[in-house]
Amino acid sequence: MAKRIVVDPITRIEGHLRIEAEIENGKIVDAYSAGTMVRGIEIILKGRDPRDAWAFTERVCGVCTTVHALASCRTVENALDIKIPPNAELVRNLMFSAQQMQDHVIHFYHLHALDWVDVVSALKADPKETSRIAQSISNWAKSSPKYFSDLQKRLTNFVNSGQLGIFANGYWGHPAYKLPPEINLIGVAHYLEALEWQKEVIKIHTILGGKNPHPNYLVGGAPISINIDEANALNMERLNIIHKQLKDAKEFINQVYIPDILAVAPYYLEWSKIGGGLKNYLAYGDLPTNGYNDVSSFKLPRGIILDRNLNEVIDVDGTDEEQIKEYIAHSWYEYEDGSSGPKHPWHGETKLNYTGPKPPYEYLDVKNKYSWLKTPRWKDKPMEVGPLARMLVSYAKGVPEVKGLIDTVLGKLNAPASVLFSTLGRTAARAIEAAVVADWALEFYNQLISNIKNGDTRMANMEKWDPETWPKEAKGVGMTEAPRGALAHWISIKDKKIDNYQLVVPTTWNGSPRDANGNRSAFEESLIGTPVADPEQPLEILRTIHSFDPCLACSVHLYDEKGTYVHRVETF
């Protein structure tokens, strides 16, 4: 008989995600993914000025601090047919790139590495051997025996005091940990170094967007002027800071992140056959080089891969109402027509209808509704989104930088391309993308400098800023790629105000409950067949779910269980 276990919350980041898994003979035979807070950002947007939507949607999350603003600006620009200047596109690309690099490093070291790295085992490491290994895989400066010895002493003091601080509550000593103590010590060292590095690279957002988190955006362009001699504009001093941060980011990714992935992976190659889950992948793409309307110019291409067929990439169109739709068959919502959907986001509704058990409860009522996440589908097919989807679409489309790096990594691991369809492949894809984006970010910077030198300082198109120039009704879609995957906003504008606004976010795609046809989404499907050595310490479940980097903040938002009014924030 299957034993059901509950991991709640499973996230190491914003939002509450609950996983219930049924285990039989040491393997997961069924799984259920539930968002346990209700989402409602769409409700507060109705009736507001569309030009202000970015500021509200951006605050859905404090982690992806820019992508919702980008998607929101694009959806309004799409609805009103606004084209932004090249410099504004470059600024958006730089902010996008900084977000991707920072987020991928944070994910590996602070949200996922401890699923593979045994912190307490690092106490047994030989600092000299640790130094030798570190220097054999990288030219990173911080790799002397004394450096690792000093770090080990600090870690020993943590453990002896009984206060592991940021390393508390881990499953240290679990039999699924396989790294030698020396590589564990390298992992701990770089965990701490990444904490310092990540706060530097994000200064790019502060310069280009005025602050971080939640940098400023502008429908029609970028909210910063270019004047190399003006103290309060984008001047040479600030451009030089951006340049330094981009170069430092490239060095950290290439000298720390990538070598660590290659050092850890060989000890966990069995995970190249675990956690694959769905066989369908969706990427909206981003990083335009000839305007957002020219999809063919995207550095990260748009497309869909079905049944892991890398020989064909299918087009995706967010304006086609027959493609992307959402079900609520197992979600705590209701539609006015009484159906469970599916509905295209332009016709989407956010009407709360909690019918689940009253907390505290042992298990979810998984035969009925069991999540606050809706269930999106592309032509009725479940999709995985995220770095793996982006890298697979890029690989299939023959993007030279992506294909070259993936082939190099696979060569070093002596592994076929099929290993990408796994928990390990999902983790490696993030590192590969970070390295590719680091190179592209420098290209965007150089192009911006070239434009400035040629006298082009345009940053915004304000021709349609006046609502009196708008049509009585308009609708649009804005797509981007959050670090966690495909993100899109849909807007309907009527009488100069937002009539309807819907977000379909990455963790909604990946973490949603079953659809009306009983098909699992990515999280649930990825857990089937996963071995679990100790149900009381389900480290294996953490590994696969964390490989998606789940973040529920933009999928769900806080209400009380009765759905009553809690608090109002006065703004705008």
Secondary structure as GFF3:
##gff-version 3
##sequence-region A 1 572
A	DSSP	beta_strand	3	7	.	.	.	ID=ss1
A	DSSP	beta_strand	17	24	.	.	.	ID=ss2
A	DSSP	beta_strand	27	35	.	.	.	ID=ss3
A	DSSP	alpha_helix	41	45	.	.	.	ID=ss4
A	DSSP	three_ten_helix	50	52	.	.	.	ID=ss5
A	DSSP	alpha_helix	53	57	.	.	.	ID=ss6
A	DSSP	three_ten_helix	58	60	.	.	.	ID=ss7
A	DSSP	alpha_helix	67	80	.	.	.	ID=ss8
A	DSSP	alpha_helix	86	106	.	.	.	ID=ss9
A	DSSP	pi_helix	107	112	.	.	.	ID=ss10
A	DSSP	three_ten_helix	113	115	.	.	.	ID=ss11
A	DSSP	three_ten_helix	120	124	.	.	.	ID=ss12
A	DSSP	alpha_helix	127	137	.	.	.	ID=ss13
A	DSSP	alpha_helix	145	160	.	.	.	ID=ss14
A	DSSP	three_ten_helix	165	167	.	.	.	ID=ss15
A	DSSP	alpha_helix	181	201	.	.	.	ID=ss16
A	DSSP	alpha_helix	203	209	.	.	.	ID=ss17
A	DSSP	alpha_helix	236	252	.	.	.	ID=ss18
A	DSSP	pi_helix	253	257	.	.	.	ID=ss19
A	DSSP	alpha_helix	258	264	.	.	.	ID=ss20
A	DSSP	three_ten_helix	265	272	.	.	.	ID=ss21
A	DSSP	beta_strand	281	283	.	.	.	ID=ss22
A	DSSP	three_ten_helix	295	297	.	.	.	ID=ss23
A	DSSP	beta_strand	303	305	.	.	.	ID=ss24
A	DSSP	beta_strand	324	327	.	.	.	ID=ss25
A	DSSP	three_ten_helix	345	347	.	.	.	ID=ss26
A	DSSP	beta_strand	375	378	.	.	.	ID=ss27
A	DSSP	alpha_helix	387	396	.	.	.	ID=ss28
A	DSSP	alpha_helix	400	413	.	.	.	ID=ss29
A	DSSP	three_ten_helix	417	420	.	.	.	ID=ss30
A	DSSP	alpha_helix	423	453	.	.	.	ID=ss31
A	DSSP	three_ten_helix	467	469	.	.	.	ID=ss32
A	DSSP	beta_strand	473	482	.	.	.	ID=ss33
A	DSSP	beta_strand	485	494	.	.	.	ID=ss34
A	DSSP	beta_strand	497	504	.	.	.	ID=ss35
A	DSSP	alpha_helix	506	511	.	.	.	ID=ss36
A	DSSP	alpha_helix	522	527	.	.	.	ID=ss37
A	DSSP	alpha_helix	539	547	.	.	.	ID=ss38
###
